[in-house]
């Protein structure tokens, strides 16, 4: 998927490039889903982040705020 997204040869991709594509795809997917969930709601999300194994999901990376208008 990352190779197609970047129009590059998969064998030449770095781990950082693959991570960037995964984060961007997550952002696109989340944005598309949320836009369909609650019309007129104001939502505040943080940018997607990768976590190291065992790292707790807390703070801004795990926060989603929704306010109905």
mmCIF file of the C-alpha atoms, coordinates in Angstrom:
data_MODEL
# 
_entry.id   MODEL 
# 
loop_
_atom_site.group_PDB 
_atom_site.id 
_atom_site.type_symbol 
_atom_site.label_atom_id 
_atom_site.label_alt_id 
_atom_site.label_comp_id 
_atom_site.label_asym_id 
_atom_site.label_entity_id 
_atom_site.label_seq_id 
_atom_site.pdbx_PDB_ins_code 
_atom_site.Cartn_x 
_atom_site.Cartn_y 
_atom_site.Cartn_z 
_atom_site.occupancy 
_atom_site.B_iso_or_equiv 
_atom_site.pdbx_formal_charge 
_atom_site.auth_seq_id 
_atom_site.auth_comp_id 
_atom_site.auth_asym_id 
_atom_site.auth_atom_id 
_atom_site.pdbx_PDB_model_num 
ATOM 1  C CA . UNK A 1 1  ? 0.000   0.000  0.000  1.00 0.00 ? 1  UNK A CA 1 
ATOM 2  C CA . UNK A 1 2  ? 2.799   2.430  0.891  1.00 0.00 ? 2  UNK A CA 1 
ATOM 3  C CA . UNK A 1 3  ? 4.545   1.778  -2.414 1.00 0.00 ? 3  UNK A CA 1 
ATOM 4  C CA . UNK A 1 4  ? 1.355   2.528  -4.345 1.00 0.00 ? 4  UNK A CA 1 
ATOM 5  C CA . UNK A 1 5  ? 0.642   5.618  -2.242 1.00 0.00 ? 5  UNK A CA 1 
ATOM 6  C CA . UNK A 1 6  ? 4.137   6.973  -2.894 1.00 0.00 ? 6  UNK A CA 1 
ATOM 7  C CA . UNK A 1 7  ? 4.420   5.606  -6.457 1.00 0.00 ? 7  UNK A CA 1 
ATOM 8  C CA . UNK A 1 8  ? 7.673   3.935  -5.450 1.00 0.00 ? 8  UNK A CA 1 
ATOM 9  C CA . UNK A 1 9  ? 9.254   0.496  -5.505 1.00 0.00 ? 9  UNK A CA 1 
ATOM 10 C CA . UNK A 1 10 ? 8.335   -1.339 -2.297 1.00 0.00 ? 10 UNK A CA 1 
ATOM 11 C CA . UNK A 1 11 ? 11.889  -2.640 -1.896 1.00 0.00 ? 11 UNK A CA 1 
ATOM 12 C CA . UNK A 1 12 ? 13.220  0.923  -1.768 1.00 0.00 ? 12 UNK A CA 1 
ATOM 13 C CA . UNK A 1 13 ? 10.885  2.252  0.944  1.00 0.00 ? 13 UNK A CA 1 
ATOM 14 C CA . UNK A 1 14 ? 12.266  3.116  4.350  1.00 0.00 ? 14 UNK A CA 1 
ATOM 15 C CA . UNK A 1 15 ? 10.497  2.237  7.591  1.00 0.00 ? 15 UNK A CA 1 
ATOM 16 C CA . UNK A 1 16 ? 9.864   5.958  8.069  1.00 0.00 ? 16 UNK A CA 1 
ATOM 17 C CA . UNK A 1 17 ? 8.109   6.237  4.713  1.00 0.00 ? 17 UNK A CA 1 
ATOM 18 C CA . UNK A 1 18 ? 5.896   3.258  5.499  1.00 0.00 ? 18 UNK A CA 1 
ATOM 19 C CA . UNK A 1 19 ? 5.060   4.730  8.910  1.00 0.00 ? 19 UNK A CA 1 
ATOM 20 C CA . UNK A 1 20 ? 4.203   8.087  7.332  1.00 0.00 ? 20 UNK A CA 1 
ATOM 21 C CA . UNK A 1 21 ? 1.820   6.407  4.883  1.00 0.00 ? 21 UNK A CA 1 
ATOM 22 C CA . UNK A 1 22 ? 0.150   4.405  7.659  1.00 0.00 ? 22 UNK A CA 1 
ATOM 23 C CA . UNK A 1 23 ? -0.340  7.584  9.692  1.00 0.00 ? 23 UNK A CA 1 
ATOM 24 C CA . UNK A 1 24 ? -1.689  9.524  6.715  1.00 0.00 ? 24 UNK A CA 1 
ATOM 25 C CA . UNK A 1 25 ? -4.042  6.690  5.767  1.00 0.00 ? 25 UNK A CA 1 
ATOM 26 C CA . UNK A 1 26 ? -5.263  6.552  9.382  1.00 0.00 ? 26 UNK A CA 1 
ATOM 27 C CA . UNK A 1 27 ? -5.884  10.281 9.271  1.00 0.00 ? 27 UNK A CA 1 
ATOM 28 C CA . UNK A 1 28 ? -7.831  10.016 5.999  1.00 0.00 ? 28 UNK A CA 1 
ATOM 29 C CA . UNK A 1 29 ? -9.876  7.048  7.199  1.00 0.00 ? 29 UNK A CA 1 
ATOM 30 C CA . UNK A 1 30 ? -10.713 8.647  10.537 1.00 0.00 ? 30 UNK A CA 1 
ATOM 31 C CA . UNK A 1 31 ? -11.663 11.931 8.904  1.00 0.00 ? 31 UNK A CA 1 
ATOM 32 C CA . UNK A 1 32 ? -13.947 10.212 6.410  1.00 0.00 ? 32 UNK A CA 1 
ATOM 33 C CA . UNK A 1 33 ? -15.637 8.103  9.105  1.00 0.00 ? 33 UNK A CA 1 
ATOM 34 C CA . UNK A 1 34 ? -16.117 10.951 11.563 1.00 0.00 ? 34 UNK A CA 1 
ATOM 35 C CA . UNK A 1 35 ? -17.550 13.237 8.904  1.00 0.00 ? 35 UNK A CA 1 
ATOM 36 C CA . UNK A 1 36 ? -20.321 10.673 8.419  1.00 0.00 ? 36 UNK A CA 1 
ATOM 37 C CA . UNK A 1 37 ? -21.051 10.051 12.109 1.00 0.00 ? 37 UNK A CA 1 
ATOM 38 C CA . UNK A 1 38 ? -22.380 13.270 13.526 1.00 0.00 ? 38 UNK A CA 1 
ATOM 39 C CA . UNK A 1 39 ? -23.489 16.059 11.230 1.00 0.00 ? 39 UNK A CA 1 
ATOM 40 C CA . UNK A 1 40 ? -22.999 19.456 12.815 1.00 0.00 ? 40 UNK A CA 1 
ATOM 41 C CA . UNK A 1 41 ? -20.739 18.179 15.593 1.00 0.00 ? 41 UNK A CA 1 
ATOM 42 C CA . UNK A 1 42 ? -17.486 19.927 16.365 1.00 0.00 ? 42 UNK A CA 1 
ATOM 43 C CA . UNK A 1 43 ? -14.736 17.378 16.861 1.00 0.00 ? 43 UNK A CA 1 
ATOM 44 C CA . UNK A 1 44 ? -11.161 17.933 17.927 1.00 0.00 ? 44 UNK A CA 1 
ATOM 45 C CA . UNK A 1 45 ? -8.653  15.192 17.143 1.00 0.00 ? 45 UNK A CA 1 
ATOM 46 C CA . UNK A 1 46 ? -4.920  14.993 17.493 1.00 0.00 ? 46 UNK A CA 1 
ATOM 47 C CA . UNK A 1 47 ? -2.692  13.773 14.687 1.00 0.00 ? 47 UNK A CA 1 
ATOM 48 C CA . UNK A 1 48 ? -2.226  10.008 14.460 1.00 0.00 ? 48 UNK A CA 1 
ATOM 49 C CA . UNK A 1 49 ? 0.900   8.719  16.192 1.00 0.00 ? 49 UNK A CA 1 
ATOM 50 C CA . UNK A 1 50 ? 2.618   5.380  16.409 1.00 0.00 ? 50 UNK A CA 1 
ATOM 51 C CA . UNK A 1 51 ? 3.249   3.964  19.876 1.00 0.00 ? 51 UNK A CA 1 
ATOM 52 C CA . UNK A 1 52 ? 6.026   1.664  20.978 1.00 0.00 ? 52 UNK A CA 1 
ATOM 53 C CA . UNK A 1 53 ? 4.932   -1.763 22.190 1.00 0.00 ? 53 UNK A CA 1 
ATOM 54 C CA . UNK A 1 54 ? 3.624   -1.428 25.726 1.00 0.00 ? 54 UNK A CA 1 
ATOM 55 C CA . UNK A 1 55 ? 3.416   2.377  25.588 1.00 0.00 ? 55 UNK A CA 1 
ATOM 56 C CA . UNK A 1 56 ? 0.154   3.543  27.230 1.00 0.00 ? 56 UNK A CA 1 
ATOM 57 C CA . UNK A 1 57 ? -2.522  5.132  25.074 1.00 0.00 ? 57 UNK A CA 1 
ATOM 58 C CA . UNK A 1 58 ? -3.120  8.325  26.981 1.00 0.00 ? 58 UNK A CA 1 
ATOM 59 C CA . UNK A 1 59 ? -2.819  12.047 26.610 1.00 0.00 ? 59 UNK A CA 1 
ATOM 60 C CA . UNK A 1 60 ? -3.536  13.959 23.419 1.00 0.00 ? 60 UNK A CA 1 
ATOM 61 C CA . UNK A 1 61 ? -2.844  10.967 21.177 1.00 0.00 ? 61 UNK A CA 1 
ATOM 62 C CA . UNK A 1 62 ? -5.816  9.104  22.642 1.00 0.00 ? 62 UNK A CA 1 
ATOM 63 C CA . UNK A 1 63 ? -8.091  12.094 23.150 1.00 0.00 ? 63 UNK A CA 1 
ATOM 64 C CA . UNK A 1 64 ? -11.162 12.717 21.034 1.00 0.00 ? 64 UNK A CA 1 
ATOM 65 C CA . UNK A 1 65 ? -13.469 15.555 21.958 1.00 0.00 ? 65 UNK A CA 1 
ATOM 66 C CA . UNK A 1 66 ? -16.986 15.857 20.533 1.00 0.00 ? 66 UNK A CA 1 
ATOM 67 C CA . UNK A 1 67 ? -19.346 18.764 21.078 1.00 0.00 ? 67 UNK A CA 1 
ATOM 68 C CA . UNK A 1 68 ? -22.796 18.799 19.506 1.00 0.00 ? 68 UNK A CA 1 
ATOM 69 C CA . UNK A 1 69 ? -23.851 22.129 18.009 1.00 0.00 ? 69 UNK A CA 1 
# 
